[in-house]
Amino acid sequence: MRVVFLSGGTGTPKLLMGFKEVFPEEKISVIVNTAEDVWVSGNRVCPDIDSVIYALSGKIDEGKWWGVKGDTFTTHTALKSMGFDEKLMIGDMDRATHIFRSELLRKGLSLTEATERLCRAFMIRAEVLPMTEDDVSTWILTPEGEMHFQEFWVEKRGEPEVLDVIVKNMDSAEPTERVKKSIKRADAVIIGPSNPVTSIGPILELNGIKKMLREKFVVAVSPFIGDKPFSGPAGKFMHARGLKPDVHGLKKFYGDTVNIFVIHNEEDLSSPDTVKANIIMKSRADMIALAEKIAEIIRDA
Ligand code: GDP
């Protein structure tokens, strides 16, 4: 049996940490959002790919859910003292990942190849796949104007009102051959509890992906508890798309691509396409229990 995950950068990496404990890691492929990727201080930062790599290698900072556990910020601080205001807080070990990736990209390797090399360096057996080689980027329209996702979320701390979410260059973006192959040979696809609009949306919008998913057994794990996301700005983005940040909004957003929605066990809803579980992952035991439940759903399908 093989599974494919669709992933953003916080909720799904947590679930992956549990899933690799209950399922053979080498049978897992992870298709990762690249629409939040950005150049910082000369290096290519892929926030969602980095989080997946750090989570699968057990190196993620489990306090922040980004960056490397125990990282230092010497270079970031030194730059600041020179008057260079680096917009993202990049840790020293995290920066090493970005330098390694960027050097490979400058040598002409694709992002897929560079990610594969990184996975080898981090001794990851799962297949981690950037969703596309095309340059797509997420922009947030606010009353102050349009800003890159990272500017909205990191610099402005997600505070401005969100009028619209625009993923640039999405119309012409193609999934990679490896992405298509991973879905074709999968027995099931798991849409992790990530930001539906900015993390999973861009993957679903890639040419042909929705059609491929309709032919598969797809399980989606909700990132919403009641009428709020567990964390982060997903609520504002759902509202901007005219949807509520709850299970009903999620169902509308994913539509007919999903067979089973895994929702929180306290939700006041039961329908043939929902399964209830504790979807709040605070401990390693929570991650494993939720992963176990999903593995069960897939095996019974
Ligand atoms: P982003 O790239 O930072 O937007 O990260 P993601 O795409 O991974 O989105 C973060 C989403 O993960 C938010 O909508 C959270 O609600 C969700 N999330 C984070 N932790 C958990 C958790 O423990 N359980 C569930 N169900 N969702 C979570």
Residues whose N, C-alpha, C, O or C-beta is under 5 A from the ligand:
A	BS01	GDP	G8 G9 T10 G11 T12 P193 S194 N195 S199 S222 P223 P229 F230 S231 G232 A234 I279 I280 M281
